[in-house]
C-alpha cells in the first residue's frame, strides 16, 4: 500500500522540510501519524500546499528516506492585488493541483489523505483520477456556523461544500469540542464511513515538581493567541482583578495577538507572558499550575486540554462538552464571569480540590496515549477497520 498526504504546510513541520532534519512541533496528530507509518513500514509521500509561494519543489527528510516531500506553491503572481487574487486563486489551485497529481502519477497511490483546508482537492481527484480519499477533520466549529448562517460564506466556499458531499472512503474526525457530529451528519456524504476519535497524550506523566508562586493560585493559558481563543477576555479579567497578590497567570503561545498580549501584560506583575515553548517546556508549567483556562469559543478539547487533564489540573472552560467536571464561564459576560470564578476559588480552596478530583476520576480514564490513538487511525487507513 502507498499513501499520498495532501495537506496545508503546517508551521510545525516547515523547519523539518526546509532543513531535511526531522524535528517536528505543533499538531501531534499529523507528525506522530507519519512516525507510526515509518515504524510499521508503510509507504507514503507527502505534498504540502503553500498559498504563499508560486513554485513547486521537492525535498527529502533524513528520517524518512523512502518518502518524497513536495511543497506545492499555489499563490498567484497577482497576490499583491487582493481582489484579483481572491477571484483567481481557486481556479489556479485546481490547475496546479491537477498538473502536479498527473506528474507524480497519483493513480499509483492507493489512498490520498486530505485535510480540511484542502477538501476541494478531492473534487479533482474524484473527477479525473481513480484514487480513494480519506478526509481528516479537525476544528470545524467556525465552518459549521458559517455554512449554516452565512450565504456569502457559502457562495465563497461552494467548492468545499460540494467536496464534503463526495464519497470519501473514510472521514476521520477529531473529538475537539466542535459540533463535529452535526457537521458529519449535515454536510458529508451518507455513504462515507465516519469515525470520531479523541487525540492522544504522551503516556508518561511527569512526577518532578517545579517551584511555583507560593501561596498563590496559579492559572495557566496555553494556546494560539487569537480572538476565538478568548485571550483578550482572559487578559482583561486578570488586569482588572483586585486579588493581584493572590493570583498568578502564565500565558504560553503565539499568534496574531502576540503583540497585544505583550503590550497589555508587560507592566502587570501577576501576569507572565512566556511566548512560544517546546512541548517538554510546556509540561513544566502544567505540573506547577492549579487551574487551566480554556476559552476556545470553537471547541475545547484541543490537545493542550487533554495534556492538562493528564497533569490533573482543574479546568475553567467556556464550552459545555466536558460535562460537570469543569467550571463554566459565561461567554456573554466572559470578563466579569471569570473574575467572579477567581473569587470563588480564592475564597474556598476545597472547591479547587473537588474539581481536581473530578478531573482525575471522570476525565483521565477516557484519555488514551498517542501510541493507541495512532494505531487506531492506521488500522482505519490500512485495513478499513475501526478499533475502539
ABEGO torsion letter per residue (X at the ends): XBBBBBBBBBAAAAAAAAAGBBBBBEBAAAAAAAAAAAAAGBBBBBBBBBAABABBBBBBBAABAABBBBBBBABBAAAABAAAAAAAAAAAAAAAAAAAAAAAGAAABABBBBBAAAAAAAAAAAAABBBBBBBBBBGAAAAAAAAAABAAAAAAAAAAAAAAABBBABBBBBBAGBBAAAAAAAABBAABBBBBBBBBBBABBBABBBBBBBGBBBBBBBEBBBAAAGAAAAAAAAAABABAAABBBBBBEBEAAAAAAAAAAAABAABBBAEBBBAAAAAAAAAABABBBBABAAEABBAAAAAAAAAGBBBBBABAAAEAABBBBBAABAAAAAAAAAAAAAABAAAAAAAAAAAAAAAAAABBBAAAAAAAAAAAAAAGBBBX
